[in-house]
Amino acid sequence: MTFPDMARDEKGRLIPESEQTAVWLLGGLAQIRVPGEATGNAFTVVQHTGDRGYTTPLHIHDYEDEVFMVLDGTLRMVCDGQEFVAEAGSTMIVPRTVPHGFVTTSPNCRFLTIHSTPQPDRRPQFDLFLKAEIPHARALTLPTEEVGGPDLDHIIALGTTYAYRYAGPPLTP
């Protein structure tokens, strides 16, 4: 596998969990397993963990194609107005500019999102957004009610900075 900006003599790279950024996002835990800079900005991998109701508003990524890979639990997903049930083992592909969102419908869920930018002059933005704008998790646990963080209006307002757009309210289980 070749990544455009990696040194030619680099043979591979281990990213220990202790070097990965973890944030509390909208009631869930998001761990940046592979940051864009580790792949020459070809793609980013984020692991999400959440309980029933963990959700995002419907949104659109302007630069990034997104792949959801459900590891445990069940997600209800909406993609371009169509509804899907994604159970463990399912993969959902969402092309950039397509409105989409998810909500965890099982008691808990764990899934990966892979964000890639096929345009050579673009880079995945989701990991930049998480690192810069979302409170870093103090532990690799789900946030408690006492944990603050940006509200949904603030997250929506950040869209122009990170190449995403609000497309509708969060889904409900």
LINNOR-V993824 format. One line per field, one symbol per residue. ss: DSSP state (~ for helix, > for strand, _ for the rest). phi: phi as a letter, one per 20 degrees, with the letter a starting at -180 (. if undefined). burial: 1 if it has 24 or more other C-alpha atoms within 12 Angstrom, else 0. A space follows every 10 residues. Layout:
ss->???
phi->???
burial->???
This chain:
ss->__________ ______~~~_ >>>>>__>>> >>>>_~~~~_ __>>>>>>>> >___>_>>>> >___>>>>>> >>_>>>>>>_ _>>>>>>___ >>>>_____> >>>>___>>> >>>>>>____ _____~~~~~ ~~~__>____ __________ _~~~~~~_~~ ~~_>>>>>>> ___
phi->.ddgdfffef eqbedfgfde ecceclnddc dffcfgffdm mfacccedcb egnfbcffbc efddecddce ebncdecdcl nedcddegne ccdcfgmdfb abbfdegbbc bdcddccfef edcgdfffgf feddgffebe cffeffferf egffffffgf fdlccfcqff fdf
burial->0000000000 0000000001 1111111111 1111111111 1111111111 1111111111 1111111111 0111111110 0000111000 1111110111 1111110111 1111111000 0011111111 1011111001 0110000010 0000110110 0111111001 100
